[in-house]
Amino acid sequence: MQLIDHVSVTVRDMARAKRFYRAVMSALGAVVAYERDDAIGFGERNRPESDVHTYISVYRSAAAAPDPRRHCCFRARSAAEVRACHAAGLAAGGSDDGPPGLRSYHHGYYAAFLMDPEGNRIEAVFHRGDAA
Protein backbone atom coordinates (compact mmCIF):
# COMPACT_ATOMS: atom_id res chain seq x y z
CA MET A 1 0.00 0.00 0.00
CA GLN A 2 1.22 3.48 -0.84
CA LEU A 3 0.18 5.52 2.17
CA ILE A 4 0.65 9.06 0.82
CA ASP A 5 -1.66 10.40 -1.89
CA HIS A 6 -0.34 13.97 -1.82
CA VAL A 7 1.44 16.38 0.46
CA SER A 8 1.73 20.17 0.63
CA VAL A 9 4.63 22.38 1.69
CA THR A 10 4.34 26.10 2.38
CA VAL A 11 6.88 28.79 1.58
CA ARG A 12 7.08 32.57 1.77
CA ASP A 13 9.19 33.17 -1.36
CA MET A 14 7.50 31.37 -4.25
CA ALA A 15 10.07 32.34 -6.90
CA ARG A 16 12.93 30.88 -4.86
CA ALA A 17 10.91 27.77 -4.03
CA LYS A 18 9.94 27.18 -7.65
CA ARG A 19 13.58 27.29 -8.71
CA PHE A 20 14.55 24.77 -6.02
CA TYR A 21 11.64 22.36 -6.48
CA ARG A 22 11.85 22.44 -10.28
CA ALA A 23 15.50 21.37 -10.04
CA VAL A 24 14.95 18.67 -7.41
CA MET A 25 11.81 17.22 -8.99
CA SER A 26 13.35 17.26 -12.47
CA ALA A 27 16.33 15.25 -11.16
CA LEU A 28 13.82 12.70 -9.82
CA GLY A 29 11.90 12.58 -13.09
CA ALA A 30 8.77 14.27 -11.69
CA VAL A 31 6.86 16.54 -14.05
CA VAL A 32 5.00 19.74 -13.23
CA ALA A 33 1.37 18.79 -12.55
CA TYR A 34 0.15 22.40 -12.35
CA GLU A 35 1.48 25.90 -11.80
CA ARG A 36 -0.03 29.17 -10.63
CA ASP A 37 1.51 32.37 -9.30
CA ASP A 38 1.01 31.16 -5.72
CA ALA A 39 1.61 27.41 -6.17
CA ILE A 40 3.31 24.63 -8.10
CA GLY A 41 2.66 20.92 -8.03
CA PHE A 42 4.79 17.96 -9.16
CA GLY A 43 4.04 14.34 -9.87
CA GLU A 44 0.74 12.93 -11.00
CA ARG A 45 -2.65 13.32 -9.42
CA ASN A 46 -4.83 10.28 -8.90
CA ARG A 47 -8.04 9.67 -10.83
CA PRO A 48 -10.81 7.07 -10.59
CA GLU A 49 -9.21 4.81 -13.20
CA SER A 50 -5.65 5.08 -11.80
CA ASP A 51 -5.00 5.73 -8.11
CA VAL A 52 -1.37 4.65 -7.72
CA HIS A 53 0.17 8.10 -8.09
CA THR A 54 1.45 10.75 -5.71
CA TYR A 55 2.27 14.42 -5.91
CA ILE A 56 3.56 17.37 -3.91
CA SER A 57 2.19 20.89 -3.89
CA VAL A 58 4.23 23.91 -2.88
CA TYR A 59 2.08 26.87 -1.79
CA ARG A 60 2.97 30.45 -0.97
CA SER A 61 1.83 31.33 2.55
CA ALA A 62 2.59 34.38 4.69
CA ALA A 63 2.36 32.06 7.70
CA ALA A 64 5.00 29.61 6.39
CA ALA A 65 7.60 28.80 9.03
CA PRO A 66 10.42 26.26 9.02
CA ASP A 67 10.17 23.29 11.33
CA PRO A 68 13.19 20.98 11.66
CA ARG A 69 10.86 18.01 12.22
CA ARG A 70 8.94 18.56 8.94
CA HIS A 71 10.28 16.09 6.42
CA CYS A 72 9.32 15.02 2.89
CA CYS A 73 11.02 11.98 1.39
CA PHE A 74 10.90 11.23 -2.33
CA ARG A 75 11.67 7.90 -4.01
CA ALA A 76 14.53 7.80 -6.46
CA ARG A 77 14.98 5.13 -9.12
CA SER A 78 18.71 4.74 -8.49
CA ALA A 79 21.57 5.86 -6.29
CA ALA A 80 22.71 8.05 -9.20
CA GLU A 81 19.31 9.78 -9.13
CA VAL A 82 19.72 10.44 -5.39
CA ARG A 83 23.08 12.07 -6.11
CA ALA A 84 21.63 14.09 -9.00
CA CYS A 85 18.74 15.30 -6.82
CA HIS A 86 21.14 16.40 -4.07
CA ALA A 87 23.42 18.22 -6.51
CA ALA A 88 20.47 19.90 -8.25
CA GLY A 89 19.03 21.06 -4.93
CA LEU A 90 22.35 22.56 -3.83
CA ALA A 91 22.76 24.34 -7.18
CA ALA A 92 19.23 25.75 -6.90
CA GLY A 93 19.61 27.37 -3.48
CA GLY A 94 19.13 24.48 -1.05
CA SER A 95 21.58 23.53 1.66
CA ASP A 96 23.11 20.19 2.54
CA ASP A 97 21.55 18.30 5.44
CA GLY A 98 23.25 14.96 4.75
CA PRO A 99 25.24 14.02 1.65
CA PRO A 100 24.33 11.04 -0.55
CA GLY A 101 25.27 7.71 0.97
CA LEU A 102 24.13 4.51 2.64
CA ARG A 103 22.24 4.96 5.91
CA SER A 104 21.59 2.60 8.81
CA TYR A 105 17.76 2.56 8.46
CA HIS A 106 17.96 -0.76 6.59
CA HIS A 107 20.43 -2.59 4.36
CA GLY A 108 20.63 -0.70 1.06
CA TYR A 109 18.98 2.54 2.25
CA TYR A 110 20.78 5.10 0.08
CA ALA A 111 19.67 8.67 0.71
CA ALA A 112 20.57 12.34 0.63
CA PHE A 113 19.06 15.19 2.65
CA LEU A 114 18.55 18.85 1.77
CA MET A 115 16.98 21.89 3.33
CA ASP A 116 14.98 23.87 0.80
CA PRO A 117 15.56 27.66 0.77
CA GLU A 118 12.77 28.07 3.38
CA GLY A 119 14.04 25.43 5.82
CA ASN A 120 11.83 22.47 4.84
CA ARG A 121 13.74 19.16 5.04
CA ILE A 122 13.75 17.14 1.81
CA GLU A 123 15.10 13.63 1.30
CA ALA A 124 15.65 11.45 -1.76
CA VAL A 125 15.95 7.70 -1.18
CA PHE A 126 16.76 4.58 -3.16
CA HIS A 127 16.05 1.40 -1.21
CA ARG A 128 18.46 -0.87 -3.06
CA GLY A 129 21.57 1.28 -2.75
CA ASP A 130 23.79 -1.70 -2.05
CA ALA A 131 23.07 -2.89 -5.61
CA ALA A 132 24.20 0.42 -7.10
PyMOL commands that set and color helices and strands:
alter all, ss='L'
color gray80, all
select helices_A, chain A and resi 14-27+79-91+129-131
alter helices_A, ss='H'
color red, helices_A
select strands_A, chain A and resi 6-11+32-36+39-43+55-60+71-75+95-102+110-115+121-126
alter strands_A, ss='S'
color yellow, strands_A
deselect
rebuild
show_as cartoon
